[in-house]
């Protein structure tokens, strides 16, 4: 028996098995990263949609409702129906801290904006308080989107 042939076969088999295992491991890690990226993207999209739905509902309520108590209750209902708080919990569990901070700010500003209907019963779409709250919320939303994009880019690496 030729030991060189046997040794060559063993080395070749070891290299083949090792390279296959390395390729499988690399593919697995890439798939995990892709799943994490997709999960974050879906979470971010859902949260942004909930924020948008809630803010749009507030505008509609201001336009349609004139009774102060009805307006505020409708705003509370719209806020709950948009499931902003539920989505915020998802952000708190899965998103990086930079996104969580921006998310909390946007949420708090939206809630403050909603509560203007309670503290300013005569609020209209042209009221200075409304416009200021809207501007602050929109800026927080832009900051949140920038943090989310940065997070997705980092997760994609």
Z-matrix of the N, CA and C atoms (Angstrom, degrees):
N
C 1 1.439
C 2 1.527 1 108.70
N 3 1.308 2 115.08 1 134.62
C 4 1.460 3 121.10 2 -178.98
C 5 1.529 4 109.42 3 -89.64
N 6 1.345 5 115.27 4 114.07
C 7 1.464 6 120.43 5 -178.16
C 8 1.527 7 112.48 6 -66.07
N 9 1.276 8 118.74 7 -29.22
C 10 1.465 9 122.58 8 179.15
C 11 1.519 10 111.52 9 -64.10
N 12 1.313 11 116.30 10 -42.58
C 13 1.464 12 120.80 11 179.33
C 14 1.521 13 110.45 12 -66.18
N 15 1.344 14 115.64 13 -44.07
C 16 1.463 15 120.42 14 179.25
C 17 1.523 16 110.93 15 -62.99
N 18 1.314 17 116.75 16 -45.32
C 19 1.461 18 121.03 17 179.21
C 20 1.525 19 110.61 18 -63.76
N 21 1.310 20 117.68 19 -41.98
C 22 1.464 21 121.42 20 177.79
C 23 1.518 22 112.01 21 -61.71
N 24 1.316 23 116.77 22 -39.47
C 25 1.462 24 121.60 23 178.81
C 26 1.526 25 110.40 24 -66.37
N 27 1.327 26 116.37 25 -43.17
C 28 1.472 27 120.58 26 179.80
C 29 1.523 28 110.26 27 -64.77
N 30 1.321 29 117.37 28 -45.55
C 31 1.469 30 121.24 29 179.33
C 32 1.527 31 109.67 30 -62.93
N 33 1.316 32 117.70 31 -44.41
C 34 1.464 33 121.54 32 179.10
C 35 1.515 34 112.04 33 -61.72
N 36 1.329 35 116.67 34 -44.12
C 37 1.467 36 120.89 35 179.28
C 38 1.531 37 110.21 36 -64.76
N 39 1.328 38 116.97 37 -42.06
C 40 1.460 39 121.46 38 179.07
C 41 1.527 40 110.45 39 -62.18
N 42 1.330 41 116.59 40 -45.27
C 43 1.470 42 120.22 41 178.36
C 44 1.524 43 110.99 42 -64.07
N 45 1.302 44 118.32 43 -40.93
C 46 1.464 45 122.29 44 178.73
C 47 1.515 46 112.11 45 -63.14
N 48 1.328 47 115.71 46 -47.41
C 49 1.467 48 120.36 47 179.19
C 50 1.526 49 110.21 48 -65.13
N 51 1.319 50 116.65 49 -42.92
C 52 1.467 51 121.00 50 -179.88
C 53 1.520 52 112.15 51 -62.45
N 54 1.334 53 116.83 52 -43.24
C 55 1.468 54 119.29 53 -179.47
C 56 1.528 55 111.02 54 -68.79
N 57 1.319 56 117.39 55 -35.70
C 58 1.466 57 120.96 56 176.55
C 59 1.524 58 110.40 57 -64.88
N 60 1.335 59 116.48 58 -43.50
C 61 1.471 60 120.25 59 178.91
C 62 1.527 61 110.81 60 -64.18
N 63 1.323 62 117.14 61 -41.46
C 64 1.463 63 121.35 62 178.41
C 65 1.524 64 110.67 63 -63.42
N 66 1.324 65 117.12 64 -43.42
C 67 1.462 66 120.71 65 178.53
C 68 1.529 67 110.86 66 -63.59
N 69 1.326 68 117.11 67 -42.18
C 70 1.467 69 120.82 68 178.18
C 71 1.521 70 111.26 69 -63.75
N 72 1.316 71 116.68 70 -41.95
C 73 1.466 72 121.14 71 179.05
C 74 1.526 73 110.42 72 -63.94
N 75 1.314 74 117.07 73 -44.06
C 76 1.465 75 121.45 74 179.31
C 77 1.528 76 110.47 75 -62.98
N 78 1.329 77 117.45 76 -44.20
C 79 1.460 78 122.03 77 178.66
C 80 1.524 79 110.32 78 -62.62
N 81 1.310 80 117.15 79 -41.84
C 82 1.469 81 121.60 80 179.90
C 83 1.532 82 110.57 81 -62.80
N 84 1.313 83 116.99 82 -45.63
C 85 1.473 84 120.21 83 179.47
C 86 1.524 85 111.23 84 -63.84
N 87 1.329 86 117.08 85 -38.91
C 88 1.462 87 121.00 86 178.99
C 89 1.536 88 109.93 87 -65.40
N 90 1.328 89 116.85 88 -42.39
C 91 1.464 90 120.76 89 178.47
C 92 1.524 91 111.46 90 -64.73
N 93 1.330 92 116.86 91 -38.96
C 94 1.464 93 120.63 92 176.28
C 95 1.520 94 110.50 93 -62.76
N 96 1.313 95 117.10 94 -44.65
C 97 1.466 96 121.19 95 179.09
C 98 1.526 97 110.58 96 -62.85
N 99 1.322 98 116.88 97 -39.93
C 100 1.465 99 120.33 98 178.37
C 101 1.524 100 111.55 99 -64.86
N 102 1.329 101 116.60 100 -41.33
C 103 1.465 102 120.32 101 177.90
C 104 1.526 103 110.94 102 -64.19
N 105 1.328 104 116.86 103 -42.86
C 106 1.468 105 120.45 104 178.68
C 107 1.528 106 110.09 105 -63.17
N 108 1.308 107 116.77 106 -42.24
C 109 1.468 108 121.83 107 178.96
C 110 1.531 109 109.95 108 -62.32
N 111 1.332 110 117.12 109 -46.03
C 112 1.463 111 121.19 110 -179.98
C 113 1.526 112 111.73 111 -64.12
N 114 1.321 113 115.98 112 -39.36
C 115 1.465 114 120.45 113 178.64
C 116 1.519 115 110.56 114 -63.04
N 117 1.327 116 116.65 115 -46.45
C 118 1.465 117 119.97 116 178.30
C 119 1.523 118 111.03 117 -63.07
N 120 1.320 119 117.10 118 -44.66
C 121 1.471 120 120.54 119 -179.75
C 122 1.518 121 110.66 120 -58.88
N 123 1.331 122 117.03 121 -44.31
C 124 1.466 123 120.76 122 179.27
C 125 1.527 124 111.25 123 -65.97
N 126 1.314 125 116.97 124 -41.59
C 127 1.454 126 121.46 125 177.98
C 128 1.526 127 110.65 126 -61.65
N 129 1.316 128 116.55 127 -46.51
C 130 1.462 129 121.17 128 179.70
C 131 1.527 130 111.09 129 -62.27
N 132 1.320 131 116.21 130 -45.09
C 133 1.469 132 120.16 131 -179.78
C 134 1.526 133 111.13 132 -61.30
N 135 1.310 134 116.49 133 -43.56
C 136 1.461 135 121.18 134 -178.87
C 137 1.528 136 110.77 135 -65.57
N 138 1.327 137 116.62 136 -40.85
C 139 1.466 138 120.10 137 -179.90
C 140 1.522 139 110.72 138 -67.62
N 141 1.323 140 117.24 139 -43.97
C 142 1.460 141 120.05 140 178.14
C 143 1.522 142 111.12 141 -62.52
N 144 1.318 143 116.92 142 -38.69
C 145 1.468 144 120.59 143 177.61
C 146 1.531 145 110.70 144 -64.19
N 147 1.333 146 117.35 145 -40.30
C 148 1.467 147 120.83 146 178.68
C 149 1.527 148 110.66 147 -64.79
N 150 1.321 149 117.23 148 -42.18
C 151 1.470 150 120.50 149 176.56
C 152 1.524 151 110.53 150 -61.73
N 153 1.322 152 116.18 151 -44.11
C 154 1.459 153 120.71 152 -179.69
C 155 1.529 154 111.32 153 -65.38
N 156 1.328 155 116.78 154 -44.54
C 157 1.465 156 120.21 155 179.60
C 158 1.521 157 111.09 156 -60.12
N 159 1.316 158 115.61 157 -42.28
C 160 1.459 159 119.94 158 -179.14
C 161 1.528 160 111.24 159 -67.09
N 162 1.324 161 117.27 160 -43.74
C 163 1.467 162 119.30 161 -179.66
C 164 1.528 163 111.16 162 -67.66
N 165 1.329 164 117.48 163 -37.03
C 166 1.473 165 120.74 164 176.60
C 167 1.525 166 110.67 165 -64.62
N 168 1.318 167 115.94 166 -40.90
C 169 1.466 168 120.12 167 178.66
C 170 1.524 169 110.87 168 -62.38
N 171 1.325 170 117.50 169 -37.95
C 172 1.464 171 120.12 170 178.24
C 173 1.524 172 111.04 171 -60.95
N 174 1.316 173 116.63 172 -43.33
C 175 1.466 174 120.11 173 179.17
C 176 1.538 175 110.93 174 -62.58
N 177 1.309 176 116.34 175 -43.45
C 178 1.465 177 120.53 176 -179.93
C 179 1.530 178 110.17 177 -63.58
N 180 1.313 179 116.75 178 -41.80
C 181 1.466 180 120.74 179 179.63
C 182 1.519 181 110.37 180 -61.41
N 183 1.313 182 117.19 181 -43.26
C 184 1.470 183 120.64 182 179.68
C 185 1.525 184 110.11 183 -62.04
N 186 1.328 185 116.28 184 -38.37
C 187 1.462 186 119.92 185 179.78
C 188 1.526 187 113.18 186 -71.72
N 189 1.330 188 117.31 187 -38.64
C 190 1.463 189 120.88 188 -170.60
C 191 1.527 190 115.26 189 -93.53
N 192 1.309 191 117.04 190 -32.31
C 193 1.466 192 120.07 191 -173.82
C 194 1.526 193 111.04 192 -101.02
N 195 1.321 194 115.62 193 138.03
C 196 1.468 195 119.20 194 178.26
C 197 1.527 196 112.02 195 -111.33
N 198 1.312 197 117.71 196 -27.37
C 199 1.466 198 121.25 197 179.50
C 200 1.529 199 109.30 198 -75.69
N 201 1.328 200 116.44 199 126.32
C 202 1.469 201 121.84 200 -174.05
C 203 1.532 202 112.71 201 -60.31
N 204 1.309 203 117.53 202 -43.25
C 205 1.464 204 120.23 203 -178.86
C 206 1.534 205 111.35 204 -68.00
N 207 1.309 206 115.96 205 -41.03
C 208 1.466 207 120.81 206 178.80
C 209 1.525 208 109.53 207 -64.23
N 210 1.336 209 115.76 208 -41.62
C 211 1.471 210 120.64 209 179.65
C 212 1.523 211 111.29 210 -59.15
N 213 1.320 212 115.04 211 -49.84
C 214 1.462 213 117.86 212 -175.54
C 215 1.527 214 110.72 213 -67.05
N 216 1.333 215 117.65 214 -41.17
C 217 1.464 216 119.72 215 178.06
C 218 1.523 217 110.67 216 -63.63
N 219 1.316 218 116.94 217 -39.52
C 220 1.466 219 120.94 218 177.33
C 221 1.538 220 110.35 219 -64.14
N 222 1.326 221 116.08 220 -37.64
C 223 1.473 222 119.91 221 177.90
C 224 1.525 223 110.84 222 -66.23
N 225 1.313 224 117.01 223 -41.76
C 226 1.471 225 120.61 224 177.08
C 227 1.525 226 110.67 225 -62.61
N 228 1.319 227 115.67 226 -43.21
C 229 1.471 228 120.30 227 179.64
C 230 1.529 229 110.98 228 -64.16
N 231 1.323 230 116.52 229 -43.35
C 232 1.469 231 120.55 230 -179.63
C 233 1.522 232 110.58 231 -64.42
N 234 1.303 233 115.71 232 -39.46
C 235 1.461 234 120.93 233 179.06
C 236 1.525 235 110.17 234 -61.91
N 237 1.326 236 115.20 235 -44.36
C 238 1.464 237 120.57 236 179.11
C 239 1.532 238 110.84 237 -68.67
N 240 1.323 239 116.55 238 -43.88
C 241 1.465 240 120.73 239 -177.98
C 242 1.528 241 112.42 240 -63.40
N 243 1.310 242 117.21 241 -31.16
C 244 1.470 243 120.48 242 179.01
C 245 1.523 244 110.99 243 -74.53
N 246 1.318 245 117.32 244 -9.06
C 247 1.470 246 125.10 245 178.66
C 248 1.528 247 112.97 246 55.11
N 249 1.318 248 115.59 247 38.18
C 250 1.460 249 120.56 248 179.20
C 251 1.529 250 110.65 249 -61.36
N 252 1.302 251 116.69 250 -44.68
C 253 1.460 252 120.08 251 -178.25
C 254 1.526 253 111.44 252 -64.77
N 255 1.309 254 117.09 253 -41.69
C 256 1.465 255 120.96 254 178.05
C 257 1.526 256 110.54 255 -60.56
N 258 1.316 257 116.36 256 -45.82
C 259 1.468 258 120.77 257 179.28
C 260 1.527 259 110.63 258 -65.22
N 261 1.322 260 116.02 259 -35.12
C 262 1.467 261 120.31 260 178.88
C 263 1.528 262 110.69 261 -62.39
N 264 1.314 263 117.47 262 -36.30
C 265 1.461 264 120.62 263 177.03
C 266 1.530 265 110.57 264 -62.38
N 267 1.327 266 116.90 265 -39.49
C 268 1.462 267 120.43 266 176.44
C 269 1.517 268 111.66 267 -61.22
N 270 1.322 269 116.04 268 -41.51
C 271 1.471 270 120.77 269 177.12
C 272 1.527 271 109.06 270 -62.01
N 273 1.318 272 116.82 271 -44.22
C 274 1.469 273 120.81 272 -178.40
C 275 1.528 274 111.78 273 -62.24
N 276 1.309 275 117.23 274 -31.91
C 277 1.463 276 120.63 275 -178.44
C 278 1.523 277 113.71 276 -83.34
N 279 1.336 278 117.94 277 -33.85
C 280 1.455 279 119.75 278 -168.44
C 281 1.520 280 115.51 279 -116.35
N 282 1.301 281 118.19 280 -23.49
C 283 1.464 282 119.96 281 -173.60
C 284 1.529 283 111.28 282 -86.00
N 285 1.322 284 116.65 283 154.92
C 286 1.466 285 120.13 284 175.11
C 287 1.534 286 110.71 285 -65.46
N 288 1.303 287 116.41 286 161.38
C 289 1.470 288 121.01 287 -174.52
C 290 1.522 289 112.93 288 -60.05
N 291 1.322 290 119.03 289 -34.60
C 292 1.470 291 120.64 290 179.00
C 293 1.529 292 110.71 291 -62.20
N 294 1.314 293 116.92 292 -39.42
C 295 1.466 294 120.98 293 178.35
C 296 1.524 295 109.79 294 -72.31
N 297 1.315 296 117.28 295 -39.34
C 298 1.466 297 120.81 296 178.86
C 299 1.525 298 110.96 297 -59.62
N 300 1.327 299 117.01 298 -43.39
C 301 1.468 300 120.59 299 -179.76
C 302 1.520 301 111.29 300 -62.51
N 303 1.326 302 116.96 301 -45.75
C 304 1.470 303 121.33 302 179.35
C 305 1.532 304 110.33 303 -67.14
N 306 1.320 305 116.39 304 -35.57
C 307 1.457 306 121.23 305 178.07
C 308 1.528 307 110.62 306 -64.43
N 309 1.317 308 116.34 307 -45.10
C 310 1.459 309 120.59 308 179.11
C 311 1.526 310 111.15 309 -61.85
N 312 1.317 311 116.46 310 -40.83
C 313 1.476 312 120.28 311 179.17
C 314 1.530 313 110.48 312 -63.54
N 315 1.322 314 117.31 313 -47.66
C 316 1.467 315 120.27 314 179.79
C 317 1.530 316 110.47 315 -61.33
N 318 1.314 317 116.72 316 -42.31
C 319 1.458 318 120.82 317 179.68
C 320 1.531 319 111.00 318 -62.47
N 321 1.339 320 116.14 319 -47.77
C 322 1.469 321 119.69 320 -179.17
C 323 1.529 322 111.08 321 -61.67
N 324 1.331 323 117.37 322 -41.59
C 325 1.465 324 120.11 323 -180.00
C 326 1.522 325 111.45 324 -67.68
N 327 1.305 326 117.73 325 -37.52
C 328 1.461 327 120.64 326 176.42
C 329 1.523 328 110.47 327 -64.67
N 330 1.317 329 115.75 328 -41.79
C 331 1.467 330 119.82 329 178.51
C 332 1.532 331 110.89 330 -65.19
N 333 1.338 332 117.22 331 -41.16
C 334 1.468 333 120.18 332 176.42
C 335 1.524 334 110.99 333 -62.64
N 336 1.316 335 114.94 334 -40.83
C 337 1.456 336 120.71 335 179.15
C 338 1.533 337 109.98 336 -63.21
N 339 1.326 338 116.06 337 -42.25
C 340 1.470 339 121.09 338 176.16
C 341 1.524 340 110.66 339 -60.85
N 342 1.322 341 116.87 340 -43.04
C 343 1.459 342 121.31 341 -176.24
C 344 1.519 343 113.35 342 -70.25
N 345 1.333 344 116.76 343 -12.85
C 346 1.466 345 119.02 344 173.46
C 347 1.523 346 111.15 345 -60.30
N 348 1.321 347 116.45 346 -29.22
C 349 1.466 348 119.62 347 178.16
C 350 1.520 349 111.47 348 -64.38
N 351 1.315 350 116.93 349 -25.98
C 352 1.460 351 121.05 350 178.47
C 353 1.528 352 110.81 351 -85.46
N 354 1.320 353 117.14 352 -41.68
C 355 1.465 354 120.52 353 -176.04
C 356 1.531 355 113.40 354 -84.60
N 357 1.331 356 116.89 355 -20.58
C 358 1.470 357 121.67 356 178.40
C 359 1.533 358 108.32 357 -128.60
N 360 1.318 359 117.89 358 82.96
C 361 1.468 360 120.84 359 -175.03
C 362 1.534 361 114.11 360 -59.55
N 363 1.328 362 116.94 361 -24.50
C 364 1.460 363 120.13 362 -178.81
C 365 1.533 364 112.47 363 -96.11
N 366 1.310 365 117.24 364 20.17
C 367 1.459 366 122.49 365 -177.58
C 368 1.530 367 111.21 366 -58.64
N 369 1.334 368 115.49 367 135.30
C 370 1.461 369 120.45 368 175.91
C 371 1.530 370 108.47 369 -130.89
N 372 1.330 371 115.92 370 172.67
C 373 1.466 372 120.16 371 -179.30
C 374 1.516 373 113.13 372 -68.03
N 375 1.328 374 116.58 373 -11.44
C 376 1.466 375 120.44 374 178.60
C 377 1.533 376 112.70 375 -108.64
N 378 1.312 377 117.27 376 1.06
C 379 1.469 378 121.00 377 178.69
C 380 1.520 379 109.90 378 -64.52
N 381 1.337 380 117.67 379 139.99
C 382 1.465 381 119.91 380 178.63
C 383 1.536 382 112.62 381 -58.06
N 384 1.332 383 116.65 382 -37.67
C 385 1.461 384 120.23 383 179.59
C 386 1.538 385 110.63 384 -64.32
N 387 1.322 386 115.18 385 -41.77
C 388 1.459 387 120.21 386 178.74
C 389 1.526 388 110.36 387 -63.27
N 390 1.319 389 116.21 388 -49.51
C 391 1.466 390 120.74 389 -177.52
C 392 1.522 391 111.95 390 -63.68
N 393 1.331 392 116.96 391 -38.53
C 394 1.464 393 120.48 392 177.75
C 395 1.530 394 110.49 393 -66.18
N 396 1.333 395 116.24 394 -45.17
C 397 1.471 396 120.14 395 177.91
C 398 1.518 397 111.78 396 -61.79
N 399 1.319 398 116.11 397 -40.63
C 400 1.463 399 121.29 398 178.76
C 401 1.531 400 110.62 399 -63.28
N 402 1.322 401 116.70 400 -45.43
C 403 1.474 402 120.66 401 -179.66
C 404 1.532 403 111.13 402 -63.75
N 405 1.308 404 117.10 403 -43.97
C 406 1.465 405 120.50 404 179.67
C 407 1.534 406 110.70 405 -63.60
N 408 1.334 407 116.15 406 -41.73
C 409 1.456 408 120.31 407 178.59
C 410 1.530 409 110.82 408 -64.59
N 411 1.315 410 117.13 409 -45.11
C 412 1.468 411 119.86 410 -179.72
C 413 1.530 412 111.45 411 -62.78
N 414 1.321 413 117.29 412 -38.17
C 415 1.473 414 119.47 413 177.37
C 416 1.528 415 110.60 414 -66.22
N 417 1.322 416 116.66 415 -41.87
C 418 1.469 417 120.06 416 177.23
C 419 1.523 418 110.80 417 -62.75
N 420 1.322 419 116.66 418 -36.68
C 421 1.459 420 121.46 419 178.12
C 422 1.531 421 110.72 420 -65.57
N 423 1.325 422 117.13 421 -42.18
C 424 1.474 423 120.84 422 177.01
C 425 1.528 424 110.43 423 -62.47
N 426 1.325 425 116.80 424 -43.17
C 427 1.470 426 120.91 425 178.92
C 428 1.529 427 110.45 426 -63.40
N 429 1.319 428 116.63 427 -40.78
C 430 1.461 429 121.39 428 178.41
C 431 1.527 430 110.73 429 -63.51
N 432 1.311 431 117.11 430 -44.82
C 433 1.462 432 120.45 431 179.71
C 434 1.524 433 111.44 432 -62.79
N 435 1.327 434 117.03 433 -38.73
C 436 1.470 435 120.29 434 177.39
C 437 1.530 436 110.64 435 -63.98
N 438 1.328 437 116.97 436 -42.56
C 439 1.467 438 120.37 437 178.35
C 440 1.530 439 110.70 438 -65.42
N 441 1.318 440 116.72 439 -37.97
C 442 1.465 441 120.41 440 178.69
C 443 1.531 442 110.85 441 -65.84
N 444 1.330 443 116.64 442 -43.50
C 445 1.466 444 119.59 443 177.89
C 446 1.522 445 111.15 444 -60.05
N 447 1.330 446 116.22 445 -45.77
C 448 1.468 447 120.43 446 179.37
C 449 1.528 448 110.54 447 -60.77
N 450 1.322 449 116.21 448 -40.11
C 451 1.467 450 120.61 449 178.82
C 452 1.526 451 111.01 450 -64.40
N 453 1.315 452 117.20 451 -42.05
C 454 1.461 453 120.82 452 179.62
C 455 1.533 454 111.62 453 -67.35
N 456 1.310 455 116.35 454 -37.11
C 457 1.468 456 119.74 455 177.12
C 458 1.524 457 109.78 456 -64.79
N 459 1.329 458 115.80 457 -43.98
C 460 1.473 459 120.06 458 178.90
C 461 1.528 460 110.89 459 -64.90
N 462 1.334 461 117.37 460 -37.88
C 463 1.463 462 120.75 461 -179.52
C 464 1.535 463 111.09 462 -70.83
N 465 1.326 464 116.83 463 -24.67
C 466 1.446 465 120.62 464 -178.57
C 467 1.507 466 114.00 465 -80.04
N 468 1.310 467 117.70 466 -9.70
C 469 1.472 468 121.53 467 -178.30
C 470 1.486 469 112.08 468 -76.05
